[in-house]
């Protein structure tokens, strides 16, 4: 899966070495791919190797030739469907340290490796999955003979996105059929026909009475609970289950290797945003009901302890890992971060929440009373962000540059190999120990890192609290402007605009070149402002469609949204068991894995619906 076969034919009288680097890998060292022996008589040397097809790859063919340039022409492709962008050979200075071994040799021995004398022939290409490609390296005949290379396509690649397109069409048709069924069922003559055929013992009037009562109950439910909030939570959780099951093996359903965003990077901050909104609404409601702040403190402490214990002792290992041992148990985790974030947010609301949202109605600061009324929380969160910025960019890290926020490994020209995550990684290893943090970070494969790094580490949790506070702000807007839907939506849009501008400035609208890149592993400040912008926009749309207009009831996402803890813990513990998973006949097929992941996700949505129908809601 996500691989192609590349065969390199060497018609030169000397050995050549093929190096490669992924264009997604920022400032990365070239890595050796294969060595091809020289041609023997009329028989060229050749070697075949599997290459990844997820991102554009840049290759270099090198040999020790003194100062002679290998080739003055770019790669030519003989198949019109697979023309590549031609690039001139880079200057020799860019290949001074062509591999990590060469760089280390220079640092250790004080002299450049022999690779620094090599001259490149390079090309960049996005190869297709399951395609077979041949590259020929040879010398042109003629007076002005030059070394050239050409590429042929021996076997055309497959379209790996066909399965995803088919699945999207099928899911879209099912959604349309569901909407059509609901529309038809609402028609009076169809209800009358159904009642005559299947419910002869019940009169049409009783059906109408039942429907009217149901409508009254639904209206009552709408007035007491925001369906859009449960739907947003359920959407986030459904995507989370799908990507945790594998997302069909597509790279954009996996977390970004380091900087940047994929679909998988969106769901957890959405969940934190929703948690902050729920805290603001729930604590205000409990205070109105007369619940004391001591009772609130007891409730939030208990919930935090339960979440963190579940995360440490149930979510960090599975049956395949054998008996849990404290010597290697991972301390951070998703539930641990959510639990601690909830604790801080709930603690702030315990002491700062207002019983009456109408306070400050007649004051000059009325337009910003959702901020002024909660000024202690704003001061605390501001100090929290200052702490994150100071630790991230000013904390000295041994053998690493101060303020480094890169992935380490072969990134940044291999200069900071063991500096993955900078201060964030250093703090986790110092306080928790290397054996108690995540050992397979998302940057391990692409950046060839060897040190552990935890994406749910200590320093990132500070910004998780800030993200939750952004969600609390949406809850306060709902409380203060209750019944004024235009004002609510206007403020949601304003906050989305402010956070989006912050994110654009901090990241410079680039993936890797910003002041503070958007990075889920670090939960960088630009990441939470970006996710806050997306959250306000998406939740604002759901609030308008579901709670204001009533065009959509939130199905099917509202069901897992109302049983989020049960679904999250259940899918994590039972995900490797049938019927959520089974042995695939075609393991290297996106289609087979996508079908399995969709079935597993769909089963959890159905289980949530079943529990909803039986009024079972797991509360912590």
C-alpha positions as CSV (number, residue, x, y, z in Angstrom):
1,X,0.0,0.0,0.0
2,X,1.3,3.5,-1.0
3,X,4.3,1.9,-2.7
4,X,5.7,1.7,-6.2
5,X,8.6,-0.2,-7.7
6,X,11.6,1.7,-9.1
7,X,14.2,-0.1,-11.1
8,X,17.4,1.8,-11.9
9,X,19.6,0.6,-14.8
10,X,23.2,1.7,-14.8
11,X,25.0,1.8,-18.2
12,X,28.0,3.6,-16.9
13,X,31.3,1.9,-16.3
14,X,31.2,2.9,-12.6
15,X,28.9,2.3,-9.6
16,X,26.3,4.8,-8.9
17,X,24.3,5.6,-5.7
18,X,20.7,6.7,-5.6
19,X,19.7,9.0,-2.7
20,X,16.2,10.3,-2.0
21,X,14.3,12.8,0.2
22,X,10.6,13.5,0.6
23,X,9.5,17.0,-0.4
24,X,7.2,16.9,2.7
25,X,10.3,16.5,4.9
26,X,11.5,20.0,5.7
27,X,15.2,20.7,5.1
28,X,16.0,17.0,5.3
29,X,19.2,15.2,4.5
30,X,19.2,12.9,1.5
31,X,19.1,9.3,2.4
32,X,20.8,6.4,0.6
33,X,18.3,4.3,-1.3
34,X,20.3,1.8,-3.4
35,X,23.7,1.2,-4.9
36,X,23.9,0.0,-8.5
37,X,26.9,-1.8,-9.8
38,X,28.6,-0.7,-13.1
39,X,27.6,-2.2,-16.4
40,X,29.4,-5.4,-17.5
41,X,29.9,-5.5,-21.3
42,X,26.5,-5.0,-22.9
43,X,24.6,-5.9,-19.7
44,X,23.8,-2.9,-17.5
45,X,23.8,-3.1,-13.8
46,X,20.4,-2.7,-12.2
47,X,18.6,-2.8,-8.9
48,X,15.0,-2.6,-7.9
49,X,13.6,-0.9,-4.7
50,X,10.2,-0.1,-3.3
51,X,9.5,3.6,-2.9
52,X,6.7,5.5,-1.1
53,X,4.0,7.2,-3.1
54,X,2.4,9.4,-0.5
55,X,4.5,12.6,-1.2
56,X,6.7,13.9,-4.0
57,X,10.1,12.4,-3.8
58,X,13.3,14.0,-5.0
59,X,16.1,11.6,-6.1
60,X,19.8,12.2,-6.7
61,X,22.2,9.9,-8.6
62,X,25.8,10.3,-7.6
63,X,29.2,9.0,-8.3
64,X,32.8,10.0,-7.5
65,X,33.7,11.9,-10.7
66,X,35.9,14.7,-9.5
67,X,34.5,18.0,-10.8
68,X,32.7,16.5,-13.9
69,X,29.0,17.1,-14.0
70,X,27.1,13.8,-14.5
71,X,24.2,15.1,-16.6
72,X,23.2,18.5,-18.1
73,X,19.6,17.5,-18.9
74,X,16.7,16.8,-16.6
75,X,14.9,13.5,-16.4
76,X,12.7,12.7,-19.4
77,X,9.6,10.6,-19.1
78,X,8.6,8.5,-22.1
79,X,5.0,8.1,-21.0
80,X,2.9,11.2,-21.6
81,X,0.7,10.5,-18.6
82,X,3.6,10.7,-16.2
83,X,5.5,13.8,-17.3
84,X,7.6,15.2,-14.4
85,X,8.5,18.8,-13.6
86,X,12.0,19.3,-14.8
87,X,14.6,20.7,-12.4
88,X,18.2,21.7,-13.1
89,X,20.8,20.0,-11.0
90,X,21.3,21.9,-7.7
91,X,24.7,23.5,-7.0
92,X,27.4,21.4,-5.4
93,X,27.2,23.3,-2.2
94,X,23.8,21.8,-1.5
95,X,25.3,18.3,-1.4
96,X,28.2,18.9,0.9
97,X,26.6,16.6,3.4
98,X,24.5,14.3,1.3
99,X,23.8,11.8,4.1
100,X,23.6,11.8,7.8
101,X,26.7,9.5,7.8
102,X,28.6,12.1,5.8
103,X,27.6,14.9,8.2
104,X,28.6,12.8,11.2
105,X,31.9,11.9,9.6
106,X,32.6,15.6,9.1
107,X,31.7,16.4,12.7
108,X,33.7,13.5,14.2
109,X,36.8,13.4,12.0
110,X,36.9,17.1,11.0
111,X,36.9,16.3,7.2
112,X,34.1,15.9,4.7
113,X,33.1,12.5,3.6
114,X,33.7,11.3,0.1
115,X,30.1,12.0,-0.6
116,X,30.8,15.7,-0.4
117,X,32.7,15.3,-3.7
118,X,29.7,13.9,-5.5
119,X,27.8,15.7,-8.2
120,X,24.1,15.1,-8.5
121,X,21.6,14.2,-11.2
122,X,18.3,14.9,-9.6
123,X,14.6,14.7,-10.3
124,X,11.3,15.1,-8.4
125,X,8.1,13.1,-9.0
126,X,5.0,11.9,-7.3
127,X,4.8,8.3,-8.2
128,X,1.6,6.3,-8.4
129,X,0.6,3.5,-6.2
130,X,1.5,0.0,-7.5
131,X,3.3,1.4,-10.5
132,X,6.5,0.0,-11.9
133,X,9.0,2.5,-13.2
134,X,12.5,2.1,-14.8
135,X,15.2,4.8,-14.8
136,X,18.1,4.4,-17.3
137,X,21.4,6.2,-16.6
138,X,23.7,6.2,-19.6
139,X,26.1,8.3,-21.6
140,X,25.0,9.9,-24.9
141,X,26.8,9.0,-28.1
142,X,28.4,11.8,-30.1
143,X,31.1,14.4,-29.8
144,X,29.6,16.2,-26.9
145,X,28.7,13.2,-24.8
146,X,26.8,13.8,-21.7
147,X,25.3,11.6,-19.0
148,X,21.6,11.5,-19.3
149,X,18.7,9.6,-17.7
150,X,15.3,8.7,-18.9
151,X,12.3,7.0,-17.3
152,X,9.8,4.5,-18.6
153,X,6.6,3.2,-17.1
154,X,6.6,-0.5,-17.1
155,X,3.3,-0.9,-15.3
156,X,0.7,1.9,-15.0
157,X,-0.2,2.8,-11.4
158,X,-3.7,2.3,-9.9
159,X,-5.9,5.1,-8.7
160,X,-5.8,4.7,-5.0
161,X,-8.6,7.2,-4.4
162,X,-11.3,5.2,-6.3
163,X,-12.3,3.4,-3.1
164,X,-12.7,6.7,-1.3
165,X,-14.8,8.1,-4.1
166,X,-17.1,5.1,-4.1
167,X,-17.5,5.2,-0.4
168,X,-18.3,8.9,-0.5
169,X,-20.9,8.4,-3.2
170,X,-22.5,5.5,-1.3
171,X,-22.6,7.4,2.0
172,X,-24.0,10.4,0.2
173,X,-26.8,8.3,-1.4
174,X,-27.7,6.8,2.0
175,X,-27.9,10.3,3.5
176,X,-30.2,11.4,0.7
177,X,-32.4,8.3,1.1
178,X,-32.7,9.0,4.8
179,X,-33.7,12.6,4.2
180,X,-36.2,11.5,1.6
181,X,-37.7,8.9,3.9
182,X,-38.1,11.5,6.7
183,X,-39.7,14.0,4.3
184,X,-42.2,11.3,3.0
185,X,-43.0,10.1,6.5
186,X,-43.9,13.7,7.5
187,X,-46.6,13.7,4.8
188,X,-50.1,13.2,6.3
189,X,-51.4,10.9,3.6
190,X,-48.4,8.6,4.0
191,X,-48.8,8.4,7.8
192,X,-52.5,7.7,7.2
193,X,-51.6,4.9,4.8
194,X,-49.1,3.4,7.2
195,X,-51.5,3.5,10.1
196,X,-54.2,1.8,8.0
197,X,-51.8,-1.0,6.9
198,X,-49.7,-1.7,9.9
199,X,-51.5,-0.1,12.9
200,X,-55.2,-1.1,12.5
201,X,-55.7,-1.2,16.2
202,X,-54.7,2.4,16.5
203,X,-56.5,5.4,15.1
204,X,-55.1,8.2,13.1
205,X,-56.0,10.6,15.8
206,X,-53.9,8.6,18.3
207,X,-51.0,8.7,15.9
208,X,-51.4,12.4,15.6
209,X,-51.6,12.8,19.3
210,X,-48.4,10.7,19.7
211,X,-46.7,12.8,17.0
212,X,-47.9,16.0,18.6
213,X,-46.6,14.8,22.0
214,X,-43.4,13.8,20.4
215,X,-43.1,17.2,18.9
216,X,-43.7,18.8,22.2
217,X,-41.1,16.6,23.9
218,X,-38.7,17.4,21.1
219,X,-39.3,21.1,21.6
220,X,-38.8,20.8,25.3
221,X,-35.6,18.9,24.7
222,X,-34.4,21.6,22.4
223,X,-35.1,24.2,25.0
224,X,-33.1,22.4,27.7
225,X,-30.2,21.0,25.6
226,X,-28.4,22.3,22.6
227,X,-28.6,19.5,20.0
228,X,-25.9,21.3,17.9
229,X,-23.4,20.8,20.8
230,X,-24.0,17.0,21.0
231,X,-23.9,16.8,17.2
232,X,-20.5,18.6,17.0
233,X,-19.2,16.4,19.7
234,X,-20.5,13.3,17.9
235,X,-19.0,14.4,14.6
236,X,-15.6,14.9,16.2
237,X,-15.8,11.5,17.9
238,X,-16.9,9.7,14.8
239,X,-14.0,11.1,12.8
240,X,-11.7,10.2,15.7
241,X,-12.9,6.6,15.7
242,X,-12.4,6.3,12.0
243,X,-8.9,7.7,12.0
244,X,-7.9,5.6,15.0
245,X,-9.0,2.5,13.1
246,X,-6.7,3.5,10.2
247,X,-8.7,5.8,8.0
248,X,-8.5,3.4,5.1
249,X,-4.7,3.8,5.1
250,X,-4.9,7.2,3.5
251,X,-2.1,9.6,4.6
252,X,-4.5,12.6,5.1
253,X,-6.5,10.5,7.7
254,X,-3.3,10.1,9.7
255,X,-1.6,12.8,11.8
256,X,0.8,15.1,10.1
257,X,4.5,14.0,10.4
258,X,5.3,17.3,12.1
259,X,4.1,20.8,11.0
260,X,0.9,21.2,9.0
261,X,-2.6,19.8,9.3
262,X,-4.5,16.7,8.2
263,X,-8.0,15.6,8.9
264,X,-6.8,13.6,11.9
265,X,-5.3,16.7,13.4
266,X,-8.7,18.5,13.6
267,X,-10.7,16.3,15.9
268,X,-9.1,16.5,19.3
269,X,-9.0,20.3,19.5
270,X,-12.6,20.3,18.4
271,X,-13.4,17.9,21.3
272,X,-11.5,20.2,23.7
273,X,-13.5,23.2,22.3
274,X,-16.8,21.4,22.9
275,X,-15.7,20.4,26.4
276,X,-15.0,24.1,27.2
277,X,-18.4,25.1,25.9
278,X,-20.1,22.4,27.9
279,X,-18.3,23.4,31.1
280,X,-19.5,27.0,30.7
281,X,-23.1,25.9,30.1
282,X,-23.2,23.2,32.7
283,X,-21.7,25.1,35.6
284,X,-23.9,28.1,35.0
285,X,-26.9,25.8,35.0
286,X,-25.9,24.0,38.2
287,X,-25.3,27.3,40.0
288,X,-28.8,28.4,39.0
289,X,-30.2,25.2,40.5
290,X,-28.6,26.1,43.8
291,X,-25.6,23.7,43.7
292,X,-22.9,25.0,46.0
293,X,-19.4,25.7,44.8
294,X,-18.1,23.0,47.3
295,X,-20.3,20.5,45.5
296,X,-19.0,21.6,42.2
297,X,-15.4,21.2,43.4
298,X,-16.2,17.7,44.5
299,X,-17.8,16.8,41.3
300,X,-15.1,18.1,39.0
301,X,-12.3,16.4,41.1
302,X,-14.1,13.1,40.9
303,X,-14.6,13.3,37.2
304,X,-10.9,14.3,36.6
305,X,-9.6,11.4,38.7
306,X,-11.8,8.9,36.9
307,X,-10.8,10.2,33.4
308,X,-7.1,10.1,34.2
309,X,-7.3,6.6,35.8
310,X,-9.1,5.2,32.8
311,X,-6.5,6.8,30.5
312,X,-3.4,5.5,32.4
313,X,-4.6,2.0,33.2
314,X,-6.9,1.1,30.3
315,X,-6.1,3.2,27.3
316,X,-2.3,2.9,27.3
317,X,-2.0,-0.8,26.6
318,X,-3.9,-3.7,25.1
319,X,-3.9,-7.5,25.4
320,X,-1.1,-7.7,22.8
321,X,1.2,-5.8,25.1
322,X,1.0,-8.4,27.9
323,X,0.7,-7.5,31.6
324,X,1.0,-3.8,32.3
325,X,4.4,-2.9,33.8
326,X,5.1,0.4,35.5
327,X,8.6,0.3,34.0
328,X,7.3,1.1,30.5
329,X,3.7,2.5,31.2
330,X,3.0,5.7,29.3
331,X,1.8,8.4,31.7
332,X,0.5,11.1,29.2
333,X,-2.4,10.3,26.9
334,X,-5.6,11.6,25.4
335,X,-7.9,11.0,28.3
336,X,-5.2,12.2,30.7
337,X,-5.0,15.5,28.8
338,X,-8.7,15.8,28.5
339,X,-9.1,15.1,32.3
340,X,-6.5,17.7,33.4
341,X,-7.9,20.3,30.9
342,X,-11.4,19.7,32.2
343,X,-10.1,20.1,35.8
344,X,-8.5,23.5,35.2
345,X,-11.5,24.8,33.1
346,X,-14.0,23.5,35.7
347,X,-12.0,25.0,38.5
348,X,-12.0,28.4,36.8
349,X,-15.8,28.2,36.3
350,X,-16.4,27.1,39.9
351,X,-15.0,30.4,41.2
352,X,-15.9,32.7,38.3
353,X,-19.2,31.5,36.8
354,X,-22.1,33.8,37.1
355,X,-25.6,32.7,38.2
356,X,-27.2,35.4,36.0
357,X,-25.9,36.2,32.6
358,X,-27.7,39.6,32.5
359,X,-25.1,41.1,34.9
360,X,-23.6,44.3,33.4
361,X,-26.7,44.9,31.2
362,X,-26.7,48.7,31.7
363,X,-23.0,49.3,31.8
364,X,-20.8,51.0,29.2
365,X,-18.9,47.7,28.7
366,X,-22.1,45.9,27.9
367,X,-20.9,44.9,24.3
368,X,-17.9,43.1,25.8
369,X,-19.5,41.8,29.1
370,X,-18.8,38.2,28.1
371,X,-15.1,39.2,28.5
372,X,-15.3,41.8,31.4
373,X,-17.4,39.6,33.6
374,X,-14.8,36.9,33.5
375,X,-11.6,39.0,33.7
376,X,-9.9,36.7,36.3
377,X,-10.1,33.8,33.8
378,X,-8.6,36.0,31.0
379,X,-5.7,37.0,33.3
380,X,-5.1,33.4,34.2
381,X,-5.2,32.1,30.6
382,X,-3.0,35.0,29.4
383,X,-0.3,34.1,32.1
384,X,-0.6,30.4,31.0
385,X,0.2,31.3,27.4
386,X,3.1,33.5,28.5
387,X,4.5,30.5,30.4
388,X,4.1,28.3,27.3
389,X,5.9,30.9,25.1
390,X,8.7,31.4,27.6
391,X,9.3,27.7,28.1
392,X,9.1,26.9,24.4
393,X,11.4,29.7,23.2
394,X,13.6,30.6,26.2
395,X,14.2,27.4,28.1
396,X,17.8,26.1,27.5
397,X,17.8,22.5,26.2
398,X,21.1,20.6,26.5
399,X,22.9,20.1,23.2
400,X,20.0,21.8,21.3
401,X,19.5,25.4,20.2
402,X,17.2,27.5,22.5
403,X,13.8,27.9,20.9
404,X,14.0,24.9,18.6
405,X,10.6,23.6,17.7
406,X,11.6,21.2,14.9
407,X,11.3,17.4,14.6
408,X,15.0,16.7,14.9
409,X,16.3,13.6,13.1
410,X,17.3,14.3,9.5
411,X,15.3,17.5,9.4
412,X,17.1,20.9,9.5
413,X,20.1,19.4,7.7
414,X,20.5,16.9,10.5
415,X,22.1,19.5,12.8
416,X,19.7,18.8,15.7
417,X,19.3,15.0,15.5
418,X,18.2,14.4,19.1
419,X,16.3,17.6,19.6
420,X,12.8,16.4,18.7
421,X,10.2,18.8,20.0
422,X,12.8,21.1,21.7
423,X,11.7,22.2,25.1
424,X,8.5,20.2,25.0
425,X,10.4,16.9,24.6
426,X,13.0,17.9,27.1
427,X,10.5,18.7,29.8
428,X,8.7,15.4,29.3
429,X,11.9,13.4,29.4
430,X,13.1,15.3,32.5
431,X,9.9,15.0,34.5
432,X,8.4,11.7,33.3
433,X,11.4,9.8,31.9
434,X,11.9,8.4,28.4
435,X,10.3,5.1,29.3
436,X,7.0,6.8,30.3
437,X,6.3,8.8,27.1
438,X,5.3,7.9,23.6
439,X,8.1,6.1,21.7
440,X,6.5,6.2,18.2
441,X,5.8,9.8,17.4
442,X,4.4,10.8,14.0
443,X,7.8,12.2,12.9
444,X,9.6,8.9,13.4
445,X,9.1,7.5,9.9
446,X,9.7,10.5,7.8
447,X,12.3,12.3,9.8
448,X,14.1,9.1,11.0
449,X,14.0,10.2,14.7
450,X,15.2,7.9,17.4
451,X,14.2,9.7,20.6
452,X,10.7,9.4,22.1
453,X,8.3,12.3,22.0
454,X,4.8,12.5,23.4
455,X,2.1,14.6,21.5
456,X,0.1,14.7,24.7
457,X,3.0,15.9,26.8
458,X,3.1,18.4,29.7
459,X,3.9,21.6,27.8
460,X,1.3,21.1,25.2
461,X,-1.3,20.6,27.9
462,X,-1.0,24.3,28.7
463,X,-2.3,25.2,25.3
464,X,-4.9,22.5,25.5
465,X,-6.3,24.5,28.5
466,X,-6.2,27.7,26.3
467,X,-8.1,25.8,23.6
468,X,-10.7,24.7,26.1
469,X,-11.0,28.3,27.3
470,X,-11.7,29.4,23.7
471,X,-14.6,26.9,23.8
472,X,-15.7,28.3,27.1
473,X,-16.0,31.7,25.4
474,X,-18.5,30.3,23.0
475,X,-20.5,28.9,25.9
476,X,-20.5,32.4,27.6
477,X,-21.7,33.9,24.3
478,X,-24.6,31.4,24.3
479,X,-25.5,32.2,27.9
480,X,-25.3,36.0,27.7
481,X,-27.0,36.4,24.3
482,X,-29.6,33.6,24.8
483,X,-32.5,34.0,22.5
484,X,-30.6,36.5,20.3
485,X,-29.4,34.2,17.5
486,X,-28.2,37.0,15.3
487,X,-25.9,38.3,18.0
488,X,-24.6,34.8,18.8
489,X,-23.8,34.1,15.2
490,X,-22.2,37.5,14.7
491,X,-19.9,37.1,17.7
492,X,-19.0,33.5,16.6
493,X,-18.0,35.0,13.2
494,X,-16.0,37.8,14.9
495,X,-14.1,35.4,17.1
496,X,-13.4,33.1,14.1
497,X,-12.0,36.2,12.2
498,X,-9.8,37.3,15.1
499,X,-8.4,33.8,15.6
500,X,-7.9,33.3,11.9
501,X,-5.9,36.5,11.6
502,X,-3.7,35.5,14.5
503,X,-3.1,32.1,13.0
504,X,-2.2,33.6,9.6
505,X,0.3,36.0,11.1
506,X,2.0,33.5,13.3
507,X,2.3,30.9,10.6
508,X,2.9,33.4,7.7
509,X,0.3,31.2,5.8
510,X,3.0,28.6,5.3
511,X,3.5,25.1,6.8
512,X,7.1,25.4,7.9
513,X,8.3,29.0,7.5
514,X,6.1,30.8,10.1
515,X,7.1,32.5,13.4
516,X,5.2,29.7,15.2
517,X,4.2,26.9,12.7
518,X,0.9,25.1,13.0
519,X,1.9,21.9,14.8
520,X,-0.4,19.4,16.5
521,X,2.5,17.5,18.1
522,X,3.4,20.6,20.1
523,X,-0.1,22.1,20.3
524,X,1.5,25.3,19.2
525,X,-0.2,28.7,19.8
526,X,-0.8,29.0,16.0
527,X,-2.4,25.6,16.1
528,X,-4.9,26.4,18.7
529,X,-5.8,29.8,17.2
530,X,-6.3,28.0,13.8
531,X,-8.4,25.3,15.4
532,X,-10.4,27.9,17.4
533,X,-11.2,29.6,14.1
534,X,-12.4,26.4,12.5
535,X,-14.4,25.5,15.7
536,X,-16.3,28.7,15.8
537,X,-17.1,28.5,12.1
538,X,-18.2,24.8,12.2
539,X,-20.1,25.1,15.5
540,X,-21.8,28.4,14.3
541,X,-23.0,26.6,11.2
542,X,-24.4,23.7,13.2
543,X,-26.0,26.0,15.7
544,X,-27.8,27.8,12.9
545,X,-28.9,24.7,11.0
546,X,-29.9,22.6,14.0
547,X,-30.9,24.8,16.8
548,X,-32.1,28.0,15.0
549,X,-33.7,26.7,11.8
550,X,-34.3,23.1,12.8
551,X,-33.4,21.8,9.3
552,X,-31.4,18.9,10.7
553,X,-31.7,16.9,13.9
554,X,-28.0,16.0,14.1
555,X,-28.5,12.4,13.1
556,X,-26.5,10.2,13.2
557,X,-23.7,12.1,14.9
558,X,-25.9,13.2,17.8
559,X,-26.0,9.6,19.2
560,X,-22.3,9.1,19.8
561,X,-22.2,12.7,20.9
562,X,-24.5,11.9,23.8
563,X,-22.4,8.8,24.8
564,X,-18.9,10.0,24.1
565,X,-17.0,8.4,26.9
566,X,-18.6,5.0,26.3
567,X,-17.9,5.1,22.5
568,X,-14.3,6.4,23.0
569,X,-13.3,3.9,25.6
570,X,-15.2,1.1,23.9
571,X,-13.6,1.6,20.5
572,X,-10.1,1.8,22.0
573,X,-10.5,-1.4,24.0
574,X,-12.4,-3.5,21.5
575,X,-11.1,-2.1,18.2
576,X,-8.9,-5.2,17.4
577,X,-11.7,-7.7,18.0
578,X,-14.4,-8.9,15.6
579,X,-16.7,-7.5,14.3
580,X,-14.8,-4.2,14.5
581,X,-11.8,-5.7,12.8
582,X,-10.9,-8.9,11.0
583,X,-8.1,-10.4,8.9
584,X,-8.0,-8.8,5.5
585,X,-7.5,-11.0,2.4
586,X,-6.0,-8.0,0.5
587,X,-4.0,-6.2,3.2
588,X,-2.3,-3.9,0.8
589,X,-5.6,-2.6,-0.6
590,X,-7.0,0.8,0.4
591,X,-10.5,-0.5,-0.5
592,X,-10.4,-3.4,1.8
593,X,-9.0,-1.4,4.8
594,X,-11.4,1.5,4.1
595,X,-14.4,-0.9,4.1
596,X,-13.2,-2.4,7.4
597,X,-12.7,1.0,9.0
598,X,-16.1,2.3,7.9
599,X,-17.8,-0.8,9.2
600,X,-16.1,-0.5,12.5
601,X,-17.0,3.2,12.8
602,X,-20.5,2.5,11.7
603,X,-21.0,-0.2,14.3
604,X,-20.1,2.2,17.1
605,X,-22.6,4.8,15.7
606,X,-25.2,2.1,15.7
607,X,-24.3,1.0,19.3
608,X,-24.7,4.7,20.3
609,X,-28.1,4.8,18.6
610,X,-29.2,1.6,20.4
611,X,-28.1,3.0,23.8
612,X,-29.9,6.3,23.0
613,X,-33.1,4.4,22.2
614,X,-32.8,2.6,25.6
615,X,-32.0,5.9,27.4
616,X,-28.6,4.7,28.6
617,X,-26.0,7.4,28.9
618,X,-22.7,6.7,30.5
619,X,-21.7,9.6,32.8
620,X,-18.4,10.1,34.6
